[in-house]
Every structure is written in C-alpha cells, then in structure tokens.
Amino acid sequence: MEKFKAFVKEHMWATVLVAVGIVLTILLLTIGFFRTLLLAVIVAACLYIGNKLDKNGTDNVKESVEKLFRKKDEDNK
C-alpha cells in the first residue's frame, strides 16, 4: 500500500485525470468497439495532460495548447 501511495503522490495529476477520464467515459458510454476506442482516446488524453502537469505545471500545458491551435502563418515568423 505504501508503494501505491508513493506512486500517487509522485504522479498526482496523471492519476487524478486518468481516474476522471475513466469515470466520465463510463458514465457517458455503453460497451461497444467504437465507444471502447473512444474510452482509450479519452484516457490517453487525460494521461498526457496529467504527465505535462506533473512535469512542468500549468505553464507547459498552456504552451502546448497554444502551440496546437497556433495559426500556420505565425509559425513562420
């Protein structure tokens, strides 16, 4: 149990967001191939954001979102 507590403490945001993603997906979907695929995508996105928060805090997530939605013309400047 101590190892689990240490893991959760070290990866707090990733653990919380994966749990939230799983719970929300189960509440919204029923069993099926495409819905199960959607579950995997949602959990992966939550894990990605949680790892970003664990490593560098909210600044890194804001930067990643801005980079994702930046116009192509701005990239060339």
PEBELLIN-V994063 format. One record per residue. N is the residue number from 1. SS is DSSP state (A for helix, B for strand, O for the rest). OMEGA is omega in radians with two decimals (* if undefined). D_LAST is the distance of its C-alpha to the last C-alpha in Angstrom with 2 decimals. Layout:
N/SS/OMEGA/D_LAST  N/SS/OMEGA/D_LAST
//
This chain:
1/O/3.13/51.88  2/A/3.11/50.54  3/A/3.12/48.08  4/A/3.12/46.80  5/A/3.13/46.45  6/A/3.11/44.57  7/A/-3.14/42.19  8/A/3.14/41.55  9/A/-3.12/41.07  10/A/-3.09/38.55  11/O/-3.02/36.59  12/A/-3.06/37.29  13/A/3.12/34.25  14/A/-3.14/34.17  15/A/-3.12/37.92  16/A/-3.08/37.88  17/A/3.05/35.09  18/A/3.11/36.65  19/A/3.11/39.95  20/A/3.12/38.52  21/A/3.12/36.87  22/A/-3.11/40.17  23/A/-3.14/42.28  24/A/-3.14/40.18  25/A/3.12/40.04  26/A/3.13/43.79  27/A/-3.06/44.47  28/A/-2.99/42.43  29/O/2.96/43.38  30/O/-3.09/46.51  31/O/3.11/47.03  32/O/-3.05/45.74  33/A/-3.07/43.48  34/A/3.09/40.40  35/A/3.06/40.87  36/A/3.06/41.26  37/A/3.09/38.05  38/A/3.07/36.35  39/A/3.14/37.95  40/A/3.13/36.43  41/A/3.14/32.91  42/A/3.13/33.38  43/A/3.12/34.86  44/A/3.11/32.09  45/A/3.10/29.41  46/A/3.10/31.52  47/A/3.12/31.98  48/A/3.14/28.26  49/A/3.12/27.56  50/A/3.09/30.68  51/A/3.09/29.73  52/A/3.12/26.33  53/A/3.12/28.35  54/A/-3.05/30.95  55/A/-2.98/28.60  56/A/3.13/26.15  57/O/-3.02/27.23  58/A/-3.12/25.46  59/A/-3.13/22.19  60/A/3.13/21.36  61/A/3.11/22.27  62/A/3.13/20.16  63/A/3.14/17.09  64/A/3.13/18.06  65/A/3.11/18.63  66/A/3.12/15.33  67/A/-3.13/13.62  68/A/-3.07/16.13  69/O/3.11/15.60  70/O/3.10/11.84  71/O/-3.12/10.87  72/A/3.12/9.50  73/A/3.14/7.18  74/A/3.13/5.49  75/A/-3.06/5.62  76/O/-3.12/3.82  77/O/*/0.00
//
